[in-house]
Amino acid sequence: MAGDSKQMKKIGFCVGFALGMVVAGMPAVAHALDLDWAGDFRAENHWISNYRMDAANASSGGYSVSGTDGKAQFQTLFLRLKPRAVINDNVYLRSELWFGTPAYGFFGDAPAAGDLASYNSTFSGGGTVTAQRFWAEVLTDVGNVHVGRAPLNWGLGLVWSAGDGLYDRFQSTGDVIRMVSKFGAFSFSPAAVKYRTSGSVSGGGTSEYAVALKYENPDEDFEGGVNFIRRVGGGFQAFGNSPGLSGDINSTTWDIFTRKKLGRFDLAAEAPVTSGKISGVEASTYAIAAEARYAASDVWNFSAKAGHVPGQTGDASKIRGFFLHPNYKLGLILFNYQLANLSGSNVGAGATGGSVFNSPITNTNYLHLAGAYTLSKWQFRGSWTYARAVEAAGTSGTYFNQWTRGFESAGGPVAQSNSLGWELDGGATFQWDDQFEFKADAGLFMPGDFFKYTATTPENQTGTILAVVLGIGAKF
């Protein structure tokens, strides 16, 4: 038996050696793939003072905010990598990896790796790493074909916003089959988009069928087009606190966009128009946003933004309100922080309180004026924002609370004011090099009488809110 074992080892060695020589002599057939890397990183420290508007205000009712002293301090942290594999001249594989989450990426969010009862429990675990986007891009004779989990973007970003900016916190992403075809100055892009599925593979979930038609003429510095979006799905709630109104969605959005450059002026506008039914409730609404930029010189730039975004009325039988994509921001406080969520649970993507940054523009007519002075590596900027509510509560009946996104009973001795208030912001950025920057921003928000409303007595006090943000960012 021992001799047989030795003989088998010799045979195995000879066979292995012979196979090794054959493999070594074979020509190499594998090809290394080219891999390009891009990405961005940001870290910020936020200080907010008096977010309750007054410490004596009630903690519930109307637009009241709970909390202790109305002060908040927190840090955000987010890293995004964008590797791209070049298969050949016609096929690319793109992806996007997230370290943390852009809307919930807080310092201290990573799970602790140690006993919290220990005196030396200074062990912070790694953050969550997820593949948020991954898709193939195939170049064909009739257009570019995209298949996979890919970004969605259109116009100014009122409906679709890819969220590729360094400080963007929300991203439009869908599982798509899309073709982008160009015919001279025209481009045609049909797409089928799937957002989520139900428990059964036989149906359910939410889908969109979109067709984007765009005209772009670089010689005339003009572009314009329309994005037709048909959304169908199930399991929707028309309003946040109406569980009985849950059902299918069948809506159509015509998203019109145009941009024109006239000398030193750059003008742009977007107007989405939506109609259909959501959970059996008729929807008919629209929004419009306009932007103008003026390059006065090589160092001075001025801009203006104005828009009309309807709010939901107290009538639950019709949907009139419109919520812009939360990436579309104005100023540092009013349309950036969701004040109602500052005292809630914001740690982790499953936070019950919702993100403190999920404050989409709604129920407002606004005007935003800004200016920037850029010199060498420095930029100094300032802005002023004024807003008025489109819908306000009365002294009886019901009204739609934009913070809780549900209907509430109106009351109190006086009706709600339409004045949302005004905000003054200033900031500076130091561009260390082409990739790395430091920034500092500060804002003062003077709340209008709109926020005094509590649907009862007494009314809220509306003290000034102060916010300061320091941060670093890298884009590579």
Buried (B, 14 or more C-beta within 10 A) or exposed (E): EEEEEEEEEEEEEEEEEEEEEEEEEEEEEEEEEEEEEEBBBBBBBBBBBBBBBBEEBBEEBBBBBBBEEBBBEBBBBBBBBBBBBEBEEEEBBBBBBBBBBBBBBBBEBBEEEEEEEEEEEEEBEEBBEEEBBBBBBBEEEEBBBBBBBBBBBBBBBBBBBBBBEBBBBBBBBBBBBBBBBEEEBEBBBBBEBBBEBEEEEEEBBBBBBBEBBBBBEEEEEBBBBBBBBBBBBBBBBBBEEBEEBEBBBBBBBBBBBBBBBEEEEBBBBBBBBBBBBBBBBEBEBBBBBBBBBBBEEEEEBBBBBBBBBBBBBBEBEBBBBBBBBBBBBBBBBBBBBBBBBBBBEBEBEEBEBBBBBBBBBBBBBBBBBBBBBBEEEEBEBBBBBBBBBBBBBBEEEBBBBBBBBBBBEBBBEEBBBBBBBBBBBBBBBBBEEEEBBBBEBBBBBBBBBBBBBBBBEEBBBBBEBBBBBBBBBBBE
